Amino acid sequence: MMRFLTLIALIVMLLIPQADHAQINQKNKVFIDGYYGFPNLIGFTLKRKIRSFEEVLNLDVGGNGPYGGKIEYMFHDQIGVSVDVNTSSAYLIFDGIEELDTLGIFYHYEVTRNVLRILPRINFHLLKDDHVDVFLGIGLGYNGSQWTFKTTDPNFNDREFSAIIPVAFRFFVGGRYFFNNFLGLNFELGAGGGGLLQGGISFRI
C-alpha cells in the first residue's frame, strides 16, 4: 500500500508543471494567445448610419468580437515575431422613414459588416521575469472588410462592397502573467486592427 501511494505521488508530481526560475520570454519559446476585445467599434459606426432618418422604429443593434488568436515566436530573448488573426461583426436593423417621404411610409433596413484581419507583428519585450512578460510593438497586414446593405426602400438598391484599401495596422502595448511555465493570462491595449482593449488566455511552449 505504501509503495502504491508513493507511486501515485510521484506521478502527480510529474504531471504538475514545475517552476524553473528562468525568464518567461526566452529565445526559441512560443506563445499562443486567445483573446476577446472591447469595444466593438463597428457597432458604433453602424449607429451613425441612421442619422439621415427622422424616425426609427424596431431598432436592433448587435455584433460579436473582435476576438481572435496570436502566435509568437521568440527569435531573441527580447524580440519576437507573431501573427494575429481576428474577426468582428456587427449589424443594424431598423424601420425608418425617409425625410423626403411626405407619405409617412416606413421601410425596412438591414446593414451588416464583417471583418477578417491577418496582421504580422513584431514585439519588443521590456521585462525579464519568471512570471510577467511586458511588450510593445507594431502590426501591419490584411483587412478584409465586407459591408452588406438591404432595404425595402424603392429609392435604394441592395448592395455589397469591400474595403477600398484592405490594409490593417496596429500599435500596441500589452503583457502576460503566467501561473506556471505553460499557462497564463494576457491583456493588450492598442490602436487599430482590433479592440482597444483585449484579454484572454496564454500558453507557452
C-alpha positions in Angstrom: 0.0 0.0 0.0 2.8 2.4 0.9 4.6 1.7 -2.4 1.3 2.3 -4.3 0.8 5.7 -2.6 4.4 6.6 -3.3 4.0 5.8 -6.9 0.8 7.9 -7.2 2.6 10.8 -5.5 5.4 10.6 -8.0 3.0 10.5 -11.0 1.2 13.6 -9.7 4.5 15.4 -9.2 5.5 14.7 -12.8 2.1 15.9 -14.1 2.2 19.2 -12.3 4.3 21.8 -14.1 7.4 22.6 -12.1 8.7 26.2 -11.9 12.1 27.0 -13.2 13.2 30.5 -12.3 14.2 31.4 -15.8 12.6 34.4 -17.5 9.3 33.8 -19.4 10.4 35.4 -22.7 13.3 33.2 -23.6 14.7 32.7 -27.1 13.1 29.9 -29.2 10.0 29.9 -27.0 6.5 30.1 -28.5 3.5 32.0 -27.1 -0.1 31.2 -28.1 -2.8 33.7 -27.1 -6.6 33.5 -27.4 -8.5 36.7 -26.6 -11.7 38.8 -26.8 -11.7 42.5 -27.4 -13.7 45.6 -26.5 -15.4 47.7 -27.7 -17.0 46.7 -31.0 -16.3 49.9 -32.9 -18.2 48.6 -35.9 -21.5 48.8 -34.0 -20.8 52.4 -33.2 -20.1 53.1 -36.9 -23.4 51.5 -37.9 -25.4 53.6 -35.4 -24.3 56.7 -37.4 -26.0 55.3 -40.5 -29.5 56.1 -39.1 -28.9 59.9 -38.6 -30.5 60.7 -42.0 -33.9 59.4 -40.8 -36.4 61.4 -38.9 -37.9 58.4 -37.1 -36.6 55.0 -36.3 -38.6 52.0 -35.1 -37.8 48.4 -34.1 -34.1 49.2 -33.8 -31.8 46.2 -33.2 -28.0 46.7 -33.0 -25.6 43.9 -32.2 -22.4 42.1 -33.1 -19.6 39.9 -32.0 -15.9 40.5 -31.3 -13.3 41.5 -32.0 -11.9 38.1 -31.0 -9.0 36.0 -32.3 -5.7 34.4 -31.6 -2.0 35.1 -31.8 1.1 33.0 -32.1 4.5 34.4 -31.4 8.0 33.0 -31.8 10.9 34.4 -29.8 13.9 34.6 -32.0 15.7 36.7 -29.4 15.2 36.9 -25.6 13.6 40.4 -26.1 12.2 40.3 -29.6 9.5 38.1 -31.1 7.6 37.9 -34.4 3.9 37.0 -34.4 0.8 36.7 -36.4 -2.6 38.0 -35.1 -5.8 36.7 -36.8 -9.0 38.2 -35.6 -12.6 38.8 -36.7 -15.5 41.0 -35.7 -19.0 41.6 -37.0 -22.0 43.9 -36.4 -25.5 44.5 -37.6 -28.0 47.3 -37.6 -31.7 46.5 -38.3 -34.5 49.1 -38.1 -37.6 50.5 -39.8 -37.4 54.1 -40.8 -39.0 56.9 -42.8 -37.1 59.0 -45.3 -37.0 62.7 -44.6 -38.2 63.4 -48.2 -41.1 60.9 -48.0 -44.1 63.0 -47.3 -46.4 60.0 -47.3 -45.0 58.7 -44.0 -44.2 55.3 -45.3 -41.8 53.2 -43.3 -39.2 51.0 -44.9 -37.1 48.1 -43.5 -33.3 48.4 -43.4 -30.5 46.0 -42.6 -26.8 46.9 -42.5 -24.1 44.4 -41.6 -20.3 44.5 -41.6 -17.9 41.5 -41.2 -14.2 41.9 -40.8 -11.3 39.5 -41.0 -7.8 40.7 -40.1 -4.4 39.0 -40.5 -1.6 41.0 -39.0 2.1 40.0 -38.9 3.6 41.8 -35.9 6.9 42.4 -34.2 7.0 42.5 -30.4 9.7 44.1 -28.2 9.7 42.6 -24.7 10.6 45.1 -22.0 10.8 42.9 -18.8 12.8 39.8 -17.8 10.8 37.9 -15.2 9.8 34.3 -14.4 6.1 35.2 -14.3 5.5 38.6 -16.0 6.0 39.5 -19.7 5.6 43.1 -20.8 5.9 44.1 -24.5 5.1 46.7 -27.1 5.1 46.6 -30.9 3.5 47.2 -34.2 1.5 45.1 -36.7 0.7 45.6 -40.4 -1.4 43.3 -42.6 -4.6 42.4 -44.3 -8.1 43.9 -43.5 -10.9 42.1 -45.3 -14.0 44.2 -44.6 -17.3 43.4 -46.2 -20.4 45.7 -46.0 -23.9 44.5 -46.9 -26.9 46.8 -47.2 -30.5 45.5 -47.7 -33.8 47.5 -47.7 -37.4 47.6 -48.9 -37.0 51.3 -49.8 -37.5 51.5 -53.6 -35.2 54.5 -53.7 -32.2 52.3 -52.9 -30.8 49.0 -54.1 -29.4 46.1 -52.1 -25.6 46.3 -52.3 -22.3 44.8 -51.1 -18.9 46.4 -51.0 -15.5 45.8 -49.6 -12.8 48.0 -48.1 -11.1 50.2 -50.7 -7.7 49.7 -49.1 -7.6 46.2 -47.5 -4.8 47.1 -45.0 -4.9 46.9 -41.2 -2.3 48.2 -38.8 -2.0 48.2 -35.0 0.2 49.9 -32.4 0.0 48.1 -29.1 1.4 47.6 -25.6 0.5 44.5 -23.5 1.5 41.9 -21.2 1.2 38.3 -19.9 1.1 36.8 -16.5 2.0 33.1 -16.2 0.9 31.0 -13.3 3.5 28.3 -14.2 5.7 27.5 -17.2 2.7 26.8 -19.5 -0.5 28.7 -18.6 -1.2 32.4 -18.1 -3.4 35.4 -18.9 -2.8 38.1 -21.5 -4.0 41.7 -22.0 -3.4 44.3 -24.6 -4.1 48.0 -25.2 -3.8 49.1 -28.8 -5.0 51.3 -31.6 -6.2 49.9 -34.9 -6.6 46.3 -36.1 -9.0 45.2 -33.4 -10.3 46.2 -30.0 -8.9 49.0 -27.9 -8.7 46.6 -25.0 -8.4 42.8 -25.2 -7.6 39.9 -22.9 -7.6 36.2 -22.7 -5.6 33.0 -22.0 -2.0 32.4 -23.0 0.1 29.2 -23.4 3.9 29.0 -23.5 5.6 26.1 -25.3 
